[in-house]
C-alpha cells in the first residue's frame, strides 16, 4: 500500500475546494472570467505535482514543481482578487489562502532540498 504523500493529498483536496467554490460563484453570481482563471491555476498545482512524480530527471522534477509553485502563487492572487471584488467572503478567502500558502511552503521546501541534493 502506498504511503500517503501530504502534498499530493493537500493539492488534490485544494483543487476540489477551488472547483466547488468556482462552480458556486458561476451558478449564483454568473461570474466566469475570474472563476475560470482560479479554476485553472488552482487545479494545475496537483496536476503538476503528479507530472513531477514521474519526472525524467531530478532537474525535470524541480522544473515541474517550480511551475506548480508559480501556479500556487497565481492562485493566491486570484483568491485575493475574488475577495477584493466581493465574489468571496473574507472568511472564505482566508481559509483558502491559508491552505494555498501551506501548499506553497511545502513546494518551496521540496524544491530547495532537491536543488541542494544536485550539488
C-alpha atoms as a printed R data frame, in Angstrom:
    type eleno elety resid chain resno       x      y       z
1   ATOM     1    CA   UNK     A     1   0.000  0.000   0.000
2   ATOM     2    CA   UNK     A     2   1.298  3.431  -0.979
3   ATOM     3    CA   UNK     A     3   2.207  5.831   1.836
4   ATOM     4    CA   UNK     A     4   0.068  8.969   1.542
5   ATOM     5    CA   UNK     A     5   2.011 11.952   0.262
6   ATOM     6    CA   UNK     A     6   0.952 15.154   2.081
7   ATOM     7    CA   UNK     A     7   1.473 17.370  -0.975
8   ATOM     8    CA   UNK     A     8  -0.472 15.007  -3.207
9   ATOM     9    CA   UNK     A     9  -3.336 14.858  -0.699
10  ATOM    10    CA   UNK     A    10  -3.385 18.588   0.054
11  ATOM    11    CA   UNK     A    11  -3.166 19.705  -3.576
12  ATOM    12    CA   UNK     A    12  -5.982 17.338  -4.576
13  ATOM    13    CA   UNK     A    13  -8.202 18.486  -1.713
14  ATOM    14    CA   UNK     A    14  -7.380 22.125  -2.518
15  ATOM    15    CA   UNK     A    15  -8.322 21.592  -6.178
16  ATOM    16    CA   UNK     A    16 -11.685 20.122  -5.168
17  ATOM    17    CA   UNK     A    17 -12.426 23.087  -2.901
18  ATOM    18    CA   UNK     A    18 -11.460 25.537  -5.658
19  ATOM    19    CA   UNK     A    19 -13.712 23.753  -8.177
20  ATOM    20    CA   UNK     A    20 -16.639 23.721  -5.743
21  ATOM    21    CA   UNK     A    21 -16.178 27.410  -4.928
22  ATOM    22    CA   UNK     A    22 -15.953 28.414  -8.589
23  ATOM    23    CA   UNK     A    23 -18.993 26.324  -9.533
24  ATOM    24    CA   UNK     A    24 -20.972 28.012  -6.774
25  ATOM    25    CA   UNK     A    25 -19.908 31.506  -7.902
26  ATOM    26    CA   UNK     A    26 -20.658 30.709 -11.538
27  ATOM    27    CA   UNK     A    27 -24.122 29.457 -10.592
28  ATOM    28    CA   UNK     A    28 -25.118 32.131  -8.095
29  ATOM    29    CA   UNK     A    29 -23.250 35.202  -9.336
30  ATOM    30    CA   UNK     A    30 -22.785 34.398 -13.029
31  ATOM    31    CA   UNK     A    31 -19.081 35.282 -12.865
32  ATOM    32    CA   UNK     A    32 -16.980 33.283 -15.315
33  ATOM    33    CA   UNK     A    33 -13.748 35.135 -16.139
34  ATOM    34    CA   UNK     A    34 -12.176 35.179 -12.675
35  ATOM    35    CA   UNK     A    35 -13.526 31.756 -11.769
36  ATOM    36    CA   UNK     A    36 -12.059 30.214 -14.924
37  ATOM    37    CA   UNK     A    37  -8.644 31.670 -14.069
38  ATOM    38    CA   UNK     A    38  -8.904 30.493 -10.468
39  ATOM    39    CA   UNK     A    39 -10.014 27.010 -11.518
40  ATOM    40    CA   UNK     A    40  -7.134 26.655 -13.963
41  ATOM    41    CA   UNK     A    41  -4.401 27.766 -11.591
42  ATOM    42    CA   UNK     A    42  -5.879 26.058  -8.518
43  ATOM    43    CA   UNK     A    43  -6.209 22.672 -10.198
44  ATOM    44    CA   UNK     A    44  -2.891 22.766 -12.035
45  ATOM    45    CA   UNK     A    45  -0.888 22.618  -8.790
46  ATOM    46    CA   UNK     A    46  -1.830 18.994  -8.151
47  ATOM    47    CA   UNK     A    47  -1.602 18.092 -11.823
48  ATOM    48    CA   UNK     A    48   1.957 19.402 -11.991
49  ATOM    49    CA   UNK     A    49   2.864 17.504  -8.838
50  ATOM    50    CA   UNK     A    50   1.524 14.335 -10.464
51  ATOM    51    CA   UNK     A    51   3.694 15.057 -13.507
52  ATOM    52    CA   UNK     A    52   6.703 15.615 -11.247
53  ATOM    53    CA   UNK     A    53   6.198 12.203  -9.647
54  ATOM    54    CA   UNK     A    54   7.250 10.681 -12.967
55  ATOM    55    CA   UNK     A    55   9.859 13.232 -13.957
56  ATOM    56    CA   UNK     A    56  12.605 12.131 -16.298
57  ATOM    57    CA   UNK     A    57  15.337 13.538 -14.062
58  ATOM    58    CA   UNK     A    58  15.916 15.458 -10.833
59  ATOM    59    CA   UNK     A    59  16.111 18.686 -12.873
60  ATOM    60    CA   UNK     A    60  12.802 17.866 -14.582
61  ATOM    61    CA   UNK     A    61  11.290 17.167 -11.140
62  ATOM    62    CA   UNK     A    62  12.469 20.554  -9.863
63  ATOM    63    CA   UNK     A    63  11.217 22.272 -13.007
64  ATOM    64    CA   UNK     A    64   7.721 20.803 -12.737
65  ATOM    65    CA   UNK     A    65   7.480 21.652  -9.041
66  ATOM    66    CA   UNK     A    66   8.704 25.173  -9.801
67  ATOM    67    CA   UNK     A    67   5.838 25.602 -12.243
68  ATOM    68    CA   UNK     A    68   3.440 24.246  -9.585
69  ATOM    69    CA   UNK     A    69   4.895 26.823  -7.180
70  ATOM    70    CA   UNK     A    70   4.153 29.615  -9.675
71  ATOM    71    CA   UNK     A    71   0.623 28.307 -10.208
72  ATOM    72    CA   UNK     A    72   0.074 28.227  -6.452
73  ATOM    73    CA   UNK     A    73   1.221 31.829  -6.157
74  ATOM    74    CA   UNK     A    74  -1.079 32.781  -9.041
75  ATOM    75    CA   UNK     A    75  -3.963 31.044  -7.276
76  ATOM    76    CA   UNK     A    76  -3.321 33.174  -4.202
77  ATOM    77    CA   UNK     A    77  -3.554 36.263  -6.427
78  ATOM    78    CA   UNK     A    78  -6.910 35.186  -7.878
79  ATOM    79    CA   UNK     A    79  -8.233 34.474  -4.381
80  ATOM    80    CA   UNK     A    80  -7.166 37.962  -3.260
81  ATOM    81    CA   UNK     A    81  -8.865 39.444  -6.312
82  ATOM    82    CA   UNK     A    82 -12.033 37.442  -5.700
83  ATOM    83    CA   UNK     A    83 -12.069 38.724  -2.118
84  ATOM    84    CA   UNK     A    84 -11.299 42.295  -3.221
85  ATOM    85    CA   UNK     A    85 -14.219 42.258  -5.651
86  ATOM    86    CA   UNK     A    86 -16.541 40.667  -3.053
87  ATOM    87    CA   UNK     A    87 -17.144 37.460  -5.009
88  ATOM    88    CA   UNK     A    88 -15.970 35.566  -1.938
89  ATOM    89    CA   UNK     A    89 -16.129 36.484   1.726
90  ATOM    90    CA   UNK     A    90 -13.115 37.376   3.800
91  ATOM    91    CA   UNK     A    91 -13.531 34.122   5.734
92  ATOM    92    CA   UNK     A    92 -13.591 32.051   2.532
93  ATOM    93    CA   UNK     A    93 -10.530 33.890   1.258
94  ATOM    94    CA   UNK     A    94  -8.579 33.455   4.493
95  ATOM    95    CA   UNK     A    95  -9.329 29.745   4.674
96  ATOM    96    CA   UNK     A    96  -8.366 29.050   1.057
97  ATOM    97    CA   UNK     A    97  -5.345 31.368   1.106
98  ATOM    98    CA   UNK     A    98  -4.025 29.660   4.249
99  ATOM    99    CA   UNK     A    99  -4.385 26.302   2.533
100 ATOM   100    CA   UNK     A   100  -2.644 27.655  -0.570
101 ATOM   101    CA   UNK     A   101   0.186 29.158   1.495
102 ATOM   102    CA   UNK     A   102   0.694 25.809   3.225
103 ATOM   103    CA   UNK     A   103   0.985 24.090  -0.170
104 ATOM   104    CA   UNK     A   104   3.338 26.832  -1.379
105 ATOM   105    CA   UNK     A   105   5.594 26.297   1.640
106 ATOM   106    CA   UNK     A   106   5.700 22.541   1.055
107 ATOM   107    CA   UNK     A   107   6.565 23.056  -2.618
108 ATOM   108    CA   UNK     A   108   9.293 25.535  -1.713
109 ATOM   109    CA   UNK     A   109  10.855 23.150   0.824
110 ATOM   110    CA   UNK     A   110  10.860 20.278  -1.666
111 ATOM   111    CA   UNK     A   111  12.364 22.454  -4.410
112 ATOM   112    CA   UNK     A   112  15.098 23.813  -2.137
113 ATOM   113    CA   UNK     A   113  16.051 20.383  -0.787
114 ATOM   114    CA   UNK     A   114  16.009 18.914  -4.314
115 ATOM   115    CA   UNK     A   115  18.271 21.699  -5.573
116 ATOM   116    CA   UNK     A   116  20.617 21.134  -2.635
117 ATOM   117    CA   UNK     A   117  20.859 17.437  -3.464
118 ATOM   118    CA   UNK     A   118  22.006 18.294  -7.004
119 ATOM   119    CA   UNK     A   119  25.194 19.891  -5.671
